Amino acid sequence: MNRSPLTYLLIIPLILAEFTQAQSLPRRNNDTIPAQVESMYTRGLRYLANTQDASGAWGGGSGARPGVVALCTLAFLAHGEDPNKGRHAQKISQGISFLIKKQQESSEGYIGPQMYDHGFATLALAECYGMVDDKRIAPALKKAVDLILKAQKINPRNGWRYDPTTRHADTTVSGSQIVALLAARNAGIAVPDEAINKGLAYMRSCRSSNGSYGYTSKIGGRLTLTAIGSLCFSLAKKKDEAGFKKSTEYLKANISTQDNKYPFYFRYYMSQALFQADEELWEIWNKDNIRLLSVTQLSDGSWAGNYGNAFSTAGALLSLALNYRFLPIYEK
């Protein structure tokens, strides 16, 4: 499945003290959740719960990709589901087990087959760490982070692409690794400032004067890529530079634009980028997102897409998740 939306869309024994900063499940203030959002989200989770197989994946094809399993698992947590005793605790546990088993197949800690998968899987492990009562998560997360750092060190551009040994880079893969590293740091895992700064420098090298991001250079800026780049700088607390402001202006100018080729990958990133950059912009976009998703959700609770309904449903739900803000990655 080369260059799918997923492809454009994430040991030394550990001592307990290293992980004393592990996170607990945060709670949003008592803001009212739109009933329409809650209905869509509940139906979407019901679909994911009903279609996960015994291995923890969502069938064959893209549903068996670690990146898709990671996003589906995150969709449960993003709704505030109790990962240890709640109604979907077993589904979350099965997803985590699938990711860890995939990692165990690699001596390097790689959760392939591509770095996209690894980035999203690392993000899921980071968000689960400290929330889920599973001692396997800490060492798996540490190994996953080490793999990302190792891959960056051998990359001349200090970024990432499809394979951990590649010498090329692009903004989609690199963005997923940076977000994963920042989530892992937020969870209490040691991530060197140098790695974050070098990753951001690569992303900056692909940002044009109008704030848009290209795929491998400043040329050919695209909305989804700009959302990814903007999110990286937001999460890294680097919003004070002129380039970031230009990117926000670019997102604002194209707020009504759709990515019809990779719609759910786009919505996953656009929701986060706008929320982090300008919450008023996100409010405008969120209303339209709710409207569009409400008329495209199928009767079984899923959303259809060329790369499988599991991926599309996870992307749709996570684009709505800022209405809840339960995951640490959604905090400002």
VOTIVEX-823514 format. One line per 2 residues: number of its first residue (from 1); their letters; for each residue x, y, z of C-alpha. Coordinates in nm, 4 decimals, always signed. Layout:
BEGIN
NUM	A	X,Y,Z ~ ...;
This chain:
BEGIN
1	MN	+0.0000,+0.0000,+0.0000 ~ +0.2665,+0.2487,-0.1047;
3	RS	+0.1830,+0.6143,-0.0596 ~ -0.1685,+0.5590,+0.0726;
5	PL	-0.3247,+0.8287,+0.2919 ~ -0.1575,+0.6447,+0.5760;
7	TY	+0.1542,+0.6953,+0.3692 ~ +0.0662,+1.0599,+0.3604;
9	LL	-0.1074,+1.0787,+0.6868 ~ +0.3498,+0.7424,+1.3416;
11	II	+1.7025,-0.2202,+2.4912 ~ +1.8294,-0.1375,+2.8076;
13	PL	+1.5981,-0.2336,+3.0965 ~ +1.4156,+0.0724,+3.2210;
15	IL	+1.4228,+0.1898,+3.5760 ~ +1.1002,+0.3061,+3.7311;
17	AE	+1.2301,+0.6524,+3.8138 ~ +1.2696,+0.7345,+3.4465;
19	FT	+0.8937,+0.7310,+3.4023 ~ +0.7667,+0.9117,+3.7092;
21	QA	+0.6128,+1.1819,+3.4907 ~ +0.3724,+0.9480,+3.3134;
23	QS	+0.0433,+1.1148,+3.2407 ~ -0.3037,+1.0501,+3.3676;
25	LP	-0.6153,+1.0965,+3.1588 ~ -0.6934,+1.4696,+3.1539;
27	RR	-1.0483,+1.6014,+3.1586 ~ -1.1923,+1.8883,+2.9655;
29	NN	-1.3777,+2.1602,+3.1544 ~ -1.7523,+2.1096,+3.1767;
31	DT	-1.8212,+2.2535,+2.8337 ~ -2.1275,+2.1225,+2.6575;
33	IP	-2.0509,+1.8652,+2.3908 ~ -2.2813,+1.9098,+2.0897;
35	AQ	-2.5338,+1.6255,+2.0871 ~ -2.4670,+1.5710,+1.7185;
37	VE	-2.0963,+1.5160,+1.7883 ~ -2.1659,+1.2732,+2.0705;
39	SM	-2.4074,+1.0763,+1.8535 ~ -2.1622,+1.0529,+1.5638;
41	YT	-1.8728,+0.9626,+1.7877 ~ -2.0620,+0.6950,+1.9780;
43	RG	-2.1824,+0.5344,+1.6559 ~ -1.8318,+0.5479,+1.5094;
45	LR	-1.6818,+0.3792,+1.8150 ~ -1.9520,+0.1143,+1.8022;
47	YL	-1.8479,+0.0391,+1.4447 ~ -1.4806,+0.0125,+1.5434;
49	AN	-1.5639,-0.2065,+1.8419 ~ -1.7752,-0.4401,+1.6273;
51	TQ	-1.5189,-0.4774,+1.3494 ~ -1.1914,-0.5237,+1.5392;
53	DA	-1.0674,-0.8795,+1.5003 ~ -0.9042,-1.1074,+1.7568;
55	SG	-0.5534,-0.9924,+1.6611 ~ -0.6373,-0.6337,+1.7512;
57	AW	-0.6472,-0.5176,+1.3883 ~ -0.9364,-0.4163,+1.1669;
59	GG	-0.9327,-0.6878,+0.9040 ~ -0.6886,-0.7234,+0.6173;
61	GS	-0.5389,-0.4572,+0.3953 ~ -0.4974,-0.1151,+0.5515;
63	GA	-0.6867,-0.2240,+0.8632 ~ -0.3942,-0.4475,+0.9519;
65	RP	-0.1416,-0.1660,+0.9235 ~ +0.0030,-0.0599,+1.2615;
67	GV	-0.0655,+0.3032,+1.1746 ~ -0.4379,+0.2362,+1.1290;
69	VA	-0.4555,+0.0238,+1.4441 ~ -0.2856,+0.3078,+1.6326;
71	LC	-0.5333,+0.5687,+1.5082 ~ -0.8316,+0.3454,+1.5860;
73	TL	-0.6973,+0.2878,+1.9381 ~ -0.6489,+0.6622,+1.9844;
75	AF	-1.0076,+0.7213,+1.8729 ~ -1.1314,+0.5276,+2.1772;
77	LA	-0.9066,+0.7178,+2.4185 ~ -0.9968,+1.0520,+2.2617;
79	HG	-1.3576,+0.9993,+2.3668 ~ -1.2502,+0.9605,+2.7295;
81	ED	-1.3102,+0.5874,+2.7384 ~ -1.1667,+0.4194,+3.0499;
83	PN	-0.8807,+0.2114,+2.9082 ~ -0.8664,-0.0250,+3.2056;
85	KG	-1.2227,-0.0981,+3.3139 ~ -1.4492,+0.0738,+3.0640;
87	RH	-1.6798,-0.0735,+2.8027 ~ -1.4081,-0.0505,+2.5364;
89	AQ	-1.1102,-0.1403,+2.7584 ~ -1.0636,-0.4746,+2.5856;
91	KI	-1.0597,-0.3099,+2.2428 ~ -0.7946,-0.0632,+2.3550;
93	SQ	-0.5878,-0.3449,+2.5079 ~ -0.6113,-0.5501,+2.1888;
95	GI	-0.4933,-0.2547,+1.9828 ~ -0.1941,-0.1988,+2.2110;
97	SF	-0.1090,-0.5689,+2.2044 ~ -0.1148,-0.5650,+1.8250;
99	LI	+0.1326,-0.2736,+1.8126 ~ +0.3668,-0.4280,+2.0679;
101	KK	+0.3607,-0.7640,+1.8911 ~ +0.4518,-0.5933,+1.5635;
103	QQ	+0.7419,-0.4219,+1.7360 ~ +0.8630,-0.7487,+1.8833;
105	ES	+0.9056,-0.8821,+1.5306 ~ +1.1886,-0.6292,+1.4843;
107	SE	+1.5102,-0.6331,+1.6851 ~ +1.5413,-0.2569,+1.6300;
109	GY	+1.2070,-0.1643,+1.7833 ~ +1.0578,-0.0758,+1.4453;
111	IG	+0.6788,-0.0851,+1.4082 ~ +0.6682,-0.1003,+1.0289;
113	PQ	+0.6234,-0.1635,+0.7430 ~ +0.6765,+0.2112,+0.6952;
115	MY	+0.7807,+0.5028,+0.9130 ~ +0.4254,+0.6366,+0.8861;
117	DH	+0.3125,+0.3306,+1.0782 ~ +0.5931,+0.3710,+1.3267;
119	GF	+0.5140,+0.7380,+1.3891 ~ +0.1450,+0.6830,+1.4565;
121	AT	+0.2167,+0.3694,+1.6622 ~ +0.4660,+0.5627,+1.8753;
123	LA	+0.2079,+0.8390,+1.9228 ~ -0.0494,+0.5834,+2.0386;
125	LA	+0.1944,+0.4256,+2.2844 ~ +0.2843,+0.7708,+2.4180;
127	EC	-0.0799,+0.8659,+2.4700 ~ -0.1512,+0.5294,+2.6332;
129	YG	+0.1502,+0.5431,+2.8633 ~ +0.0440,+0.6248,+3.2177;
131	MV	-0.3247,+0.5803,+3.1295 ~ -0.3315,+0.2105,+3.0507;
133	DD	-0.2354,-0.0461,+3.3125 ~ +0.0081,-0.2385,+3.0941;
135	KR	+0.3757,-0.2709,+3.1926 ~ +0.4724,-0.3509,+2.8334;
137	IA	+0.4034,+0.0036,+2.7152 ~ +0.6994,+0.1800,+2.8805;
139	PA	+0.9775,-0.0322,+2.7267 ~ +0.7956,-0.0469,+2.3914;
141	LK	+0.7622,+0.3320,+2.3840 ~ +1.1287,+0.3797,+2.4757;
143	KA	+1.2378,+0.1470,+2.1954 ~ +1.0070,+0.3207,+1.9484;
145	VD	+1.1491,+0.6629,+2.0385 ~ +1.5049,+0.5333,+2.0107;
147	LI	+1.4292,+0.4068,+1.6596 ~ +1.3014,+0.7511,+1.5543;
149	LK	+1.6107,+0.9208,+1.6958 ~ +1.8443,+0.6706,+1.5309;
151	AQ	+1.6725,+0.7160,+1.1943 ~ +1.7121,+1.0930,+1.2182;
153	KI	+2.0831,+1.0718,+1.2960 ~ +2.1613,+0.8884,+0.9735;
155	NP	+1.9450,+1.1199,+0.7616 ~ +2.1422,+1.4063,+0.5987;
157	RN	+1.8366,+1.6335,+0.6137 ~ +1.7604,+1.5503,+0.9794;
159	GW	+1.4134,+1.4376,+0.8778 ~ +1.2452,+1.1085,+0.7994;
161	RY	+1.0856,+0.9248,+0.5090 ~ +0.9439,+0.5790,+0.4343;
163	DP	+1.2220,+0.3656,+0.5795 ~ +1.4321,+0.4169,+0.8962;
165	TT	+1.7515,+0.3853,+0.6916 ~ +1.6563,+0.6251,+0.4127;
167	RH	+1.8627,+0.9329,+0.3321 ~ +1.5625,+1.1260,+0.1990;
169	AD	+1.2904,+1.3139,+0.3857 ~ +0.9413,+1.4547,+0.3383;
171	TT	+0.7101,+1.6677,+0.5494 ~ +0.4378,+1.4073,+0.5983;
173	VS	+0.6599,+1.1353,+0.7442 ~ +0.8740,+1.3873,+0.9297;
175	GS	+0.5674,+1.5528,+1.0773 ~ +0.4402,+1.2246,+1.2175;
177	QI	+0.7775,+1.1525,+1.3824 ~ +0.8012,+1.4996,+1.5364;
179	VA	+0.4499,+1.4774,+1.6807 ~ +0.5325,+1.1315,+1.8178;
181	LL	+0.8517,+1.2586,+1.9809 ~ +0.6690,+1.5515,+2.1373;
183	AA	+0.3949,+1.3221,+2.2684 ~ +0.6576,+1.0884,+2.4141;
185	RN	+0.8316,+1.3825,+2.5806 ~ +0.4974,+1.4956,+2.7203;
187	AG	+0.4553,+1.1466,+2.8649 ~ +0.7895,+1.1683,+3.0453;
189	IA	+1.0248,+0.9993,+2.7991 ~ +1.3607,+1.1706,+2.7496;
191	VP	+1.3772,+1.3278,+2.4031 ~ +1.6791,+1.5489,+2.3247;
193	DE	+1.6062,+1.9112,+2.2372 ~ +1.8537,+1.8719,+1.9520;
195	AI	+1.6351,+1.6095,+1.7841 ~ +1.3255,+1.8292,+1.8024;
197	NK	+1.5095,+2.1388,+1.6842 ~ +1.6699,+1.9580,+1.3902;
199	GL	+1.3372,+1.8090,+1.2910 ~ +1.1744,+2.1513,+1.3004;
201	AY	+1.4621,+2.2955,+1.0980 ~ +1.3899,+2.0407,+0.8273;
203	MR	+1.0212,+2.1312,+0.8302 ~ +1.1144,+2.4990,+0.8124;
205	SC	+1.3246,+2.4272,+0.5032 ~ +1.0034,+2.3164,+0.3295;
207	RS	+0.8032,+2.6255,+0.4265 ~ +0.7642,+2.8915,+0.1601;
209	SN	+0.7394,+3.2672,+0.2105 ~ +0.3571,+3.2507,+0.2093;
211	GS	+0.3594,+3.0030,+0.4992 ~ +0.2629,+2.6937,+0.2996;
213	YG	+0.4604,+2.3699,+0.3189 ~ +0.5719,+2.1597,+0.0243;
215	YT	+0.6274,+1.7850,+0.0220 ~ +1.0073,+1.7747,+0.0045;
217	SK	+1.0873,+2.1425,-0.0506 ~ +0.9292,+2.4891,-0.0451;
219	IG	+0.7806,+2.4255,-0.3887 ~ +0.4196,+2.3154,-0.4345;
221	GR	+0.2708,+2.4097,-0.1004 ~ -0.0390,+2.2126,+0.0005;
223	LT	-0.3031,+2.2650,+0.2650 ~ -0.2654,+1.9294,+0.4402;
225	LT	+0.1125,+1.9629,+0.4506 ~ +0.0772,+2.3126,+0.5941;
227	AI	-0.1516,+2.1818,+0.8674 ~ +0.1099,+1.9189,+0.9549;
229	GS	+0.3913,+2.1726,+0.9651 ~ +0.1911,+2.4211,+1.1679;
231	LC	+0.0954,+2.1539,+1.4210 ~ +0.4577,+2.0544,+1.4736;
233	FS	+0.5581,+2.4095,+1.5629 ~ +0.2538,+2.4553,+1.7870;
235	LA	+0.3202,+2.1408,+1.9877 ~ +0.6877,+2.2350,+2.0167;
237	KK	+0.5839,+2.5736,+2.1620 ~ +0.7450,+2.7571,+1.8697;
239	KD	+0.4588,+2.9800,+1.7612 ~ +0.6403,+3.3091,+1.7987;
241	EA	+0.8180,+3.3146,+1.4627 ~ +0.6960,+3.4997,+1.1553;
243	GF	+0.6782,+3.1820,+0.9486 ~ +0.4269,+3.0275,+1.1855;
245	KK	+0.2034,+3.3307,+1.1599 ~ +0.2234,+3.3113,+0.7812;
247	ST	+0.1157,+2.9471,+0.7973 ~ -0.1824,+3.0413,+1.0120;
249	EY	-0.2787,+3.3037,+0.7550 ~ -0.2483,+3.0408,+0.4816;
251	LK	-0.4742,+2.8009,+0.6738 ~ -0.7237,+3.0800,+0.7340;
253	AN	-0.7300,+3.1805,+0.3677 ~ -0.8013,+2.8196,+0.2700;
255	IS	-1.0280,+2.7257,+0.5600 ~ -1.3121,+2.6233,+0.3289;
257	TQ	-1.0892,+2.4178,+0.1002 ~ -1.1198,+2.0391,+0.1025;
259	DN	-0.8651,+1.7697,+0.0250 ~ -1.0743,+1.5312,-0.1797;
261	KY	-0.7863,+1.2934,-0.2417 ~ -0.7070,+1.2218,+0.1239;
263	PF	-1.0047,+1.3732,+0.3081 ~ -0.9773,+1.1981,+0.6428;
265	YF	-0.6011,+1.2388,+0.6708 ~ -0.6574,+1.6069,+0.5971;
267	RY	-0.9314,+1.6447,+0.8588 ~ -0.7228,+1.4663,+1.1214;
269	YM	-0.4447,+1.7218,+1.0872 ~ -0.6471,+2.0321,+1.0009;
271	SQ	-0.8541,+2.0104,+1.3186 ~ -0.5452,+1.9939,+1.5389;
273	AL	-0.3526,+2.2608,+1.3495 ~ -0.6338,+2.5155,+1.3658;
275	FQ	-0.7109,+2.4456,+1.7309 ~ -0.3500,+2.4934,+1.8313;
277	AD	-0.2950,+2.8004,+1.6108 ~ -0.6196,+2.9936,+1.6601;
279	EE	-0.9146,+2.8505,+1.8496 ~ -1.1589,+3.0931,+1.6885;
281	LW	-1.0561,+2.9622,+1.3464 ~ -1.1013,+2.6088,+1.4742;
283	EI	-1.4540,+2.6917,+1.5952 ~ -1.5458,+2.8061,+1.2434;
285	WN	-1.3892,+2.5005,+1.0818 ~ -1.5307,+2.2629,+1.3424;
287	KD	-1.8904,+2.3627,+1.2670 ~ -1.8390,+2.2846,+0.9002;
289	NI	-1.6584,+1.9608,+0.9816 ~ -1.9479,+1.8466,+1.1992;
291	RL	-2.1943,+1.9295,+0.9237 ~ -2.0006,+1.7434,+0.6551;
293	LS	-1.9294,+1.4352,+0.8662 ~ -2.2921,+1.4155,+0.9799;
295	VT	-2.4151,+1.3715,+0.6226 ~ -2.1428,+1.1256,+0.5183;
297	QL	-2.1550,+0.8852,+0.8127 ~ -2.2957,+0.5487,+0.7068;
299	SD	-2.5742,+0.3614,+0.8812 ~ -2.3266,+0.1260,+1.0517;
301	GS	-2.1468,+0.4255,+1.2067 ~ -1.8462,+0.4221,+0.9755;
303	WA	-1.7179,+0.6593,+0.7104 ~ -1.6216,+0.5167,+0.3731;
305	GN	-1.2879,+0.5722,+0.2060 ~ -1.0609,+0.4230,-0.0568;
307	YG	-0.8261,+0.2886,+0.2099 ~ -1.0755,+0.1096,+0.4283;
309	NA	-1.3533,+0.2205,+0.6576 ~ -1.1442,+0.1650,+0.9703;
311	FS	-0.8924,+0.4279,+0.8624 ~ -1.1628,+0.6674,+0.7444;
313	TA	-1.3630,+0.6248,+1.0645 ~ -1.0617,+0.6774,+1.2891;
315	GA	-0.9640,+0.9898,+1.0949 ~ -1.3172,+1.1284,+1.1119;
317	LL	-1.3516,+1.0628,+1.4841 ~ -1.0127,+1.2107,+1.5680;
319	SL	-1.1023,+1.5222,+1.3693 ~ -1.3992,+1.5573,+1.6074;
321	AL	-1.1942,+1.4784,+1.9177 ~ -1.1044,+1.8421,+1.9888;
323	NY	-1.4664,+1.8774,+2.1029 ~ -1.3664,+1.6514,+2.3956;
325	RF	-0.9942,+1.7231,+2.4454 ~ -0.9211,+1.4187,+2.6562;
327	LP	-0.5863,+1.3212,+2.5038 ~ -0.2720,+1.4944,+2.6348;
329	IY	-0.1679,+1.5771,+2.2764 ~ -0.4814,+1.7941,+2.2480;
331	EK	-0.3809,+2.0169,+2.5375 ~ -0.2394,+2.3609,+2.4706;
